[in-house]
Amino acid sequence: MEQLNHQKYKIAERMIYAGARSPTIAQALGLSIARARKMHKFISNRSSTSGQSPWDAKFFLGPMVMQSSAFANLFDKVCTTHPDDMEAERVLRAYISYILIYGSNAQIPFDRAWNLTIHMRTKKLKLVPCRCCSMKVIVSQLYPRDITICPICDQ
C-alpha cells in the first residue's frame, strides 16, 4: 500500500484547491489513480472531473500564447528560485502567481498548466526571446514556425 507523507498530502490539497483533477494529482505525486480519486473526494467533498485529461500542445499557441508565455515564464523563474522543490510544488507556485496576475481572466486550468510544464520538459514547447523586446514567448517544436516577434510587438 502507498505511503502518503504529510508533505505530499498538503501538496495534493493545494492542487485540488487549484482545480487539479485526479489523474494530474496521481502523476504529480506518484500515486495510484484510485488513491488520488479518494483523496480528491475526501478533500473537496466531490468527485474529480471525469474524462480524458487535456493534452494537446496546440492549446498553448495562437490566442493563448500570451497567457501560456506568462505561465511558462513564471514556471521557469520558480524552477530557478526553488530548485529543491518537488515538481508539483513548483507548478503550484507558478500557477498561484499566474492566477494572481490574471484573476478572473485566467484561461489556463491547473491541469493544462501541468501539461504545459511537461511539454516544456520534453522540449515540445520552449521559450524563445522576442527579437524586439526580449520577452520570452512560448513556441512549438512540433509546428516549426519562425516566431521571433511576440504578439505585443507584432501589433
WOVENZI-V729004 format. One record per pair of residues at least 6 apart in sequence whose ideal C-beta (glycine too) atoms are under 7 Angstrom apart, sorted by the first residue. I is the first residue (numbers start at 1). GAP is how many residues later the second one is. D is the distance in Angstrom with one decimal. If there is no record, write none. Layout:
# WOVENZI-V729004
{{I/GAP/D} {I/GAP/D}}
This chain:
# WOVENZI-V729004
{{2/29/6.0} {2/30/6.4} {2/33/5.7} {8/21/5.1} {11/18/6.5} {11/75/6.7} {11/77/5.1} {11/78/6.0} {11/81/6.9} {12/13/5.4} {12/17/6.0} {12/27/5.4} {13/30/5.4} {14/78/5.5} {15/10/5.4} {15/13/6.7} {15/73/6.6} {15/77/6.5} {15/95/6.8} {16/24/5.7} {16/27/5.0} {16/28/5.3} {18/74/6.4} {18/77/5.7} {18/92/4.5} {19/90/5.5} {19/91/4.3} {20/90/4.7} {20/91/6.2} {21/27/4.9} {21/28/5.2} {21/32/6.2} {21/90/5.3} {22/11/6.1} {22/14/4.2} {22/15/4.6} {22/18/5.0} {22/26/3.8} {23/10/6.2} {23/30/5.0} {24/29/6.5} {24/87/4.9} {24/90/5.1} {25/6/6.7} {25/11/4.2} {25/14/6.8} {25/15/6.7} {26/6/6.4} {26/7/4.8} {26/10/3.9} {28/59/6.7} {28/60/3.9} {28/86/6.7} {29/59/6.1} {37/11/5.9} {40/7/6.9} {40/8/4.3} {41/6/5.6} {53/58/5.6} {54/57/6.1} {54/58/5.4} {54/61/6.5} {55/60/5.9} {57/62/4.9} {57/67/5.1} {57/68/5.7} {57/83/6.0} {57/85/6.1} {59/53/6.4} {60/8/3.8} {60/56/5.7} {60/65/6.2} {60/78/5.7} {61/79/5.9} {64/43/6.5} {65/72/6.5} {65/73/6.1} {65/86/5.9} {66/85/5.8} {67/35/6.5} {67/40/5.6} {67/41/5.6} {68/40/6.8} {68/48/6.4} {68/70/4.7} {69/67/6.6} {69/68/4.8} {69/69/4.6} {70/28/6.3} {70/31/6.6} {71/23/6.2} {71/27/4.7} {71/37/5.8} {71/42/5.6} {71/45/6.3} {72/44/6.3} {72/48/6.3} {72/55/5.5} {72/66/5.0} {73/54/6.7} {73/63/5.5} {74/20/4.2} {74/23/4.9} {74/24/5.6} {75/15/6.7} {75/16/6.7} {75/19/3.9} {75/42/5.7} {76/51/6.4} {78/12/4.8} {78/15/4.6} {78/16/4.7} {79/11/5.6} {82/8/5.8} {82/11/6.5} {91/22/6.3} {91/23/5.6} {91/26/5.5} {95/15/5.8} {95/18/5.0} {98/8/6.4} {98/10/7.0} {99/7/5.4} {116/9/6.8} {119/6/4.2} {120/6/6.6} {123/18/5.8} {124/16/6.6} {124/17/5.5} {124/18/5.6} {125/13/5.5} {125/14/7.0} {125/15/5.6} {126/13/6.2} {126/15/6.6} {127/9/4.0} {127/10/6.8} {127/11/6.0} {128/8/6.6} {128/9/6.1} {128/11/5.2} {128/19/6.9} {129/7/5.4} {130/7/5.8} {130/18/6.8} {130/19/5.6} {130/20/3.8} {130/23/5.7} {131/17/4.5} {131/18/6.2} {132/17/5.8} {132/21/4.0} {133/17/6.4} {133/20/5.5} {135/15/5.1} {137/10/6.4} {137/13/4.7} {139/8/4.8}}
